[in-house]
Structure formats: C-alpha cells, structure tokens
C-alpha cells in the first residue's frame, strides 16, 4: 500500500515530470546517450578483435620429403600464415625473426618422415617472436590447430606430429606442447563474440555513471539544490525521479546495442532475450548508482567527470570484459568479484552464446542487485549531507 | 559652432540621438546625454531599459545603430584607451592573486611594468586593500572583488569610468566603502558614468538620468528630481497599519491631495501635496474609523518616490490580480513560528554563528541583515532545517524535533538566493513542478498560475524558457512559485536582488498581505531602504545578533547625530575630516558631506564648521539630517568591530 502511494504519489509525479522536461530540452544528452555508444560498440569491437592473420612464416625443411612439404603447405594454406621464405640454418632464421622479417619459423627435422613411418611421435620446432606476447600466443594456437587437422589426415594409425614451441630469445631450449581441444559454443572461434559482449557491459557502466553524475551534480552546480532540498519531497523520491529518465534513455541504448550485436556481429541468441534485458537493466542501475555516488562527492560536472575517469578505467580493466578476468592479479580479484561489468558480461555471454538461464546465472543477478541497492542507498544517505 | 558642439567640447561623455536595435528589438531609442568631467552620473531605470546597451556602445565593444557617442570628442571606439569598463559580471581571474590580476590588466593595456607596480600599489592603498596583495582573487569577498576590478580598470589611468551595476549583491558596508572610493576618484577629476538599481546609491551621484524603454525621461541632480515631484513625504505612525492603509488607499490617487501610500514595517509613507490639508483629511477619516494617529512627520520625498511616480505616469505600474489565497493562517497569529535559542554553528575551528536567539511570530515580517560573511546565510539554513546546528534549540512550525521531515517542509515556502528556478524549463513547467511537489490542490493550480503570471507581468509568456528571463523577472516568478502552496512560514533570501523599484513595491505589497493573513516571513536584503518595510530587524555582525528591534526603535536607539554639510570643496573637506575622525564617520553624498557624531548636534555643527573654515574652505549650508537605516547599520557594524568583533574578510 505504501509502495503504491509512493509510486503514484503527487510528489513523485511532479518530480518525474520535471526530470523528463529537463531531459527533453537537453537534446545533446539524449544524443550522447545513444549515438556514441553505438559507434563505440562498432569501433571497439573491430579494433579490439584478437584475430591475427598473415603472419610471416619462415621454413627450414631438413626432411625434404612429400610428407614435410605436405605439412608446410598445410600451414601456409591457412589465412593465418603467409610463406615468407625457406632458410637453411636455424641461426639465419633466428636472425630474420629478431630483425622482424619473420613473425614465426618452423623447423622440420631430417628424420621427420622416417619417424612418422615408424609410428613414433615426431617433434617439429616452432620459433616465435614473443615480442608481442599476445600475437605469439595466438600464432601458436593457430599452428596447433593446423597440426591437429594435419594429424587427423594422417589417419588412425596412432602417429602424431608434435610441435615444440620455442620463444625467440631461447633458441636452444626445447619444450613440448601437446594440445587437443574441442571448441564448444563458438566452434568457429569468432573472437568478436567475446569482445562485443564484454564491451556491451562496459558501455552501459561508462555511460550510465558519467551521465548520472553529470545530471545529479547539475542541481548543485546551478544552485537549485537548496530549493529542491527544501521541498517536502523525500530524498528517495528525488533520487528515483532523477534516475528514471536516465534509465529510460540508457535502456534505449541497450536496445540499439543489442540490435547491433545481433545483426552486425552475428552473435547467436541461444538464450531468453528477457534474461539479457533483465541483466542489462540491473547493470544500468549499477552504472547510475556509481554516478550518483560520485556526484555527491563533487561540486561540478567537470569534477564529476574527472572522478569518473579515475573510477571507470579501474572497473574496465578489472572486469574481464576485453581481457580474461583470470588475468587480473590476485589482490585485485575482490574488485572483479563485485564488478558490475564483470557480472553483466557473464550474463550476456552465457545467455546469448550458451543459452544459460537463471538457474546458472542467479549469482550474477544477485551481485548486480546488491551492488545497485548499496549504491543508491549510499547516494540517498549522502544527498542530504551535501550542504554541510 | 552650434550649441551642441560647444557642449560636446566641454563634455567628458557626449551622447546624441543614440539608437541601438537588435533585430526588431529597439533597446535604445534616441537618447542624448552629456556628462561633465569629474562628475558621477547615474543611469537609473527598470530592467531592460537599455542601460547595458548604452554602456556597451560607450565602451566601444559594440557599434551603435545610429547616433553619436563620443568620449572627450573622440568616437567611443577610438577612445577605448581612455575608458575603463566594469561589467555586471566579475571580470577577474579567480586563480590569480590580487597583484597578478592588476599586472595582467596593465600588461594588456601596455602600461610599463614599473608604472603598473606603482599605480597598482597606490590604488590598493587607496582602497584599503594593500594587505591582500597576495590573496587569490577568487577568495576575496564580493565588495573587495569589485574594488579589485575597479583597481584593474584604473591602472591604465582612464579618464572615464563606465560602471554597469557594480554593486549588485554587494553588502551595505562594502557598498559604502566602494562609494567612498568613487567619490574620492571623481574628486580627483575622473568622470564616472554608472548604472544602479539602488536608489539610495543614486543619491550619491551628482546627476541622475531616469531611463525607461530606451528613452531618457528625466535628468537632474537628486535634489532637483526630488523637488520636481512638488510634494512632501509624510510618515504616519498608527496603531493599525493594514487598516489605515486600506482606508487611505481609497482616498489616494494621482489627482488627489494624497498621491500615494506605501506601507513600511512600523509606519505608512504618504506622498502628499500639502501636508496641512492632508493631515486634516487623515484626521477626518481615520479617527472616526477607530484608528489612532500616533505621530506625523513631514520630510522630503526620496528619489525612489520620484522614480515610482515617473514610471507610474508612464503607465508602468504592476497591476496584478489579487492573490487567490484560500488557506489563511490567521488562527496561528501570535504564536511562535520560528524560534531559536543559543543557536551555534561551527565549521571545524571556525564559528560561523554564535549564540543566536530569536523568535518570529506568525503574521510578522522579520528582516535579517548583515554584511557578507556575517553568518546570515548559515543562520537561515539552520532556521529552515537545511543545516544541523552544532548547539542550540530550534523550533519550527510548532515542532522542536524532526525539523527535516517532509510535513514540516510542506508548511514552509523558501526562496533561495538567486537560483530557485530551473533555467532549462519553461515558466509554466517550473510553476507546475512547484505546485505539484508541494501538493497544491488540482483545482487551485490554474488560478495560482494565472496569478503568478500576472504578478510577474508575464501573461502569455508561460512557455518561454526561464533561463532567457532577466534577473528581475526571474525573481518575481520564483517568489510566485514559492508562495503557491500558501505556506505559513516563508523564507526569502535576498528576494529583490536585481529587481527594479516598481516591482519591488509589488513584492512588498504582497509580502505585507501574506503577513496580514498570518504568514511568518523571514527576509534578508542588502538594500536597507527596503528593510524598513519589516516589522522587526536583526543585525548580524561576525556571527552574532548584535541589535534587534523595529526600524524606528533601532534608528532612535542609535546615539549621536547625522550632520549634513554643503561645502565648496567637498572632497578636500572629506579628506581633512577623515584624518581626525574615524573613517566611517565621514562620507560624501554627491556634493553633500555627511558626518556622524556622538556629540550634541548644534555644538558639533559649530565645531566642524569652524574646522572646515579654518582650513580655508567655505561651508554653504550645515544642518542636522536624519539617520538612514544604512547609516545606523554601518555604525553598528563599525562599533562592533571596535569591540573586537571582526568581520571575516574571507
């Protein structure tokens, strides 16, 4: 009963009307909530894409047999590698890698065919320029994928070619890497699926917090805060009314972004779309919550934005949105655990790509809900103290 | 040579048939004006009269549409090196120190560096600001900021100074100092043209022009303008002000013996043609109605009376519909609405408010006055429940606890200093918002809005964006918005700042009507002539309430006398008297010298006259004048200062 009174009370209606009237006049805000996020989504997802192609590959073929030629052609046929030349000594190829003429090199030993025929595993040396560790790791992954396919063509005779990967500075050390993977959910290994779902949450939090901070601090900046605090409306009513139009606009943004994810990036929608929207709604509220709390600590839109520049990159990096969450160092893991971007990206990825439902995602929903409630309560509590 | 060319040759500022149009809007419609060297010339007029446009043309920052504007014979644009221009907005860099600001302005005008230092120091000493050389401009008080802006404008040694409303928002003490400075500069030969909405400031000009709708209506010395009214001002003290006002209002009119009546805090001011005849009329009407006539005093009309009468003749009076009040609070009258006992507020080690106790009853208008930094705003914020006091008891709307609850705020109307409306919403949306949030009954909203629009003179403009309104109009709408829900307690923090005199009268008529209906009203203002309309006043100095009482009681409690001298060399006389009196006791009003003394009046007149004459000057007239509330205020502040109560200079 009290809730109904609150929701349909005359004060909240007046406050809502005022906030929507102000937002309506602020065309730039509405535009900046819809247009840039859409562009950012497109841009980030294309640029942050981890797909690497046309790596320059050098080859030393000591075996010189049809089998070894078969291996080299399998490697260079893929889009990932481009044949950049044959070498006769490991030292020369090492030089070429260090000069940057090559990204990777492969050494096929002289007993390659013989060992294969004898049914024994054979080791192929793979040299990588690990200056760009990420590219190197990806190149390795590709090469392993290629060798896996190649192994299959060798038939079920129990013979396997094996790669040994050596980073460029340590040419002499030999290591073994054996890999058998099955790619579930994303069999085509489309990198954008990961990136685009991560960027989605990031955009919601980034835009939500900045816009909320700016619009909350506006009352203070223009000096109308006293007048507002003196009116009989409760702080909850004021804050709910402030949040409502922002929520509305941000949700429009979510709809646009979802359409782009679906139609531009071809991400499959395996799960219930309502799960995604419910997660997005909570994520929006968390973002707004961050913004309203920031606003109560700052005196101008300028300060609020600078403060959010401090908070947002931290949330972004410790989120697993664009880099694996597991890569975040241990002491930062608690931040990952409460990070709304993290939880939303889990929801988005799982529900879209895996088709997961609430039965597995409820912990993420729970964390997002708690985060929202804490942030909004904190801003309500801080709001009245602003004048002192 | 034609007559006007001769005039132009001796004029510092010469304006002839000046027009300025912005698209279809005619801001200035053919004004002509001559300001003599060394003169302080005041331009007064309502909001939007064309004052700022005139200044911009004279300062050479804007072309006139047609007509001439010249400074010492040169077109305004070519004479920019001769003019110093102070705009309404502070033109200082808040992140630079006082000296750095001066140096920057000097460098811009290519003043040699050692000259900048020399002149800068001279002006800072003259303005009593040399202690603050290294303080950041952003950390100066409003009055000091204006003095610094003035110093910056003076460093290139202009011959003409253009000041556009330089004292809006500046407290009375700083304003008095600022004017003393101007008087000093003018006596040194500087020509000053100045716009002001404060008519008590206009009294300190040598000559004044009343500008209205882009035309000059009236020019003359303050005395000439006052005399042009051909009337006397009658102060009437009676037991029942609202009753008497009502009766006299039916008698008053432009062709009647009683021309006008205005209500003050403890008296009525009547403009009458013949005091004796008017007194007879009053006795014949008031006494049969059971009203008393306690005291009648006759005085000269003020400049404000002249201003109002002139604008009235031009048909500019605000005719607003009567306020559709539905919920009076008459039954509450006499009870305490706002009560405070030993209220105290500390911010860290700094005590902003010390042991303030006051009681404001329903139906009472209480004026809280003080210089900037005296703790006024902090006190109001505590009284209305926005700020928690450190110590002390509070009572608001009959409650002593839970002052921050919505039900208490529901009974309060609050108009904050300057920003109480949303600039990015239309007038209608603003009014609807405040009506909605205070829960004004649906069926009353329509007529309330109609009333606010008529009170503000904005009928038919409800869809205009509030941000596009001039300050004066915004204040009227904000006032209307604050009283829509008919609060029983009303806080008004500088409600009339930037409001022209006619609208100010409408404000006070309304404030009186609300008080008659039982509303308790707390009001602050920097404009002391206006403060006389309060029933009771409290003066704050350095966080303490030092004086309290009705305007008349406060004025009569002020010991000492005000002496007014007309001297042949007023500036020299002032300089001389200031050397052996305390500085605040001597000030220059146009060509008249005011001296405040604690001695017996006649003896003091004789003593001062002989001192002036000994120094080789001539006293033309000498008489005892009457204290204005501002004189009283300034001496209260100064005396408190001498007792060691320092007003914060931050």
Boltz contact constraints between the chains, C-beta under 6 A:
constraints:
  - contact:
      token1: [A, 10]
      token2: [B, 436]
      max_distance: 6.0
  - contact:
      token1: [A, 10]
      token2: [B, 439]
      max_distance: 6.0
  - contact:
      token1: [A, 11]
      token2: [B, 437]
      max_distance: 6.0
  - contact:
      token1: [A, 14]
      token2: [B, 433]
      max_distance: 6.0
  - contact:
      token1: [A, 14]
      token2: [B, 436]
      max_distance: 6.0
  - contact:
      token1: [A, 14]
      token2: [B, 437]
      max_distance: 6.0
  - contact:
      token1: [A, 18]
      token2: [B, 433]
      max_distance: 6.0
  - contact:
      token1: [A, 21]
      token2: [B, 425]
      max_distance: 6.0
  - contact:
      token1: [A, 21]
      token2: [B, 429]
      max_distance: 6.0
  - contact:
      token1: [A, 22]
      token2: [B, 424]
      max_distance: 6.0
  - contact:
      token1: [A, 25]
      token2: [B, 424]
      max_distance: 6.0
  - contact:
      token1: [A, 222]
      token2: [B, 419]
      max_distance: 6.0
  - contact:
      token1: [A, 223]
      token2: [B, 419]
      max_distance: 6.0
  - contact:
      token1: [A, 224]
      token2: [B, 419]
      max_distance: 6.0
  - contact:
      token1: [A, 226]
      token2: [B, 416]
      max_distance: 6.0
  - contact:
      token1: [A, 227]
      token2: [B, 416]
      max_distance: 6.0
  - contact:
      token1: [A, 227]
      token2: [B, 420]
      max_distance: 6.0
  - contact:
      token1: [A, 229]
      token2: [B, 386]
      max_distance: 6.0
  - contact:
      token1: [A, 230]
      token2: [B, 409]
      max_distance: 6.0
  - contact:
      token1: [A, 230]
      token2: [B, 414]
      max_distance: 6.0
  - contact:
      token1: [A, 231]
      token2: [B, 437]
      max_distance: 6.0
  - contact:
      token1: [A, 232]
      token2: [B, 406]
      max_distance: 6.0
  - contact:
      token1: [A, 232]
      token2: [B, 409]
      max_distance: 6.0
  - contact:
      token1: [A, 232]
      token2: [B, 410]
      max_distance: 6.0
  - contact:
      token1: [A, 233]
      token2: [B, 437]
      max_distance: 6.0
  - contact:
      token1: [A, 234]
      token2: [B, 406]
      max_distance: 6.0
  - contact:
      token1: [A, 387]
      token2: [B, 386]
      max_distance: 6.0
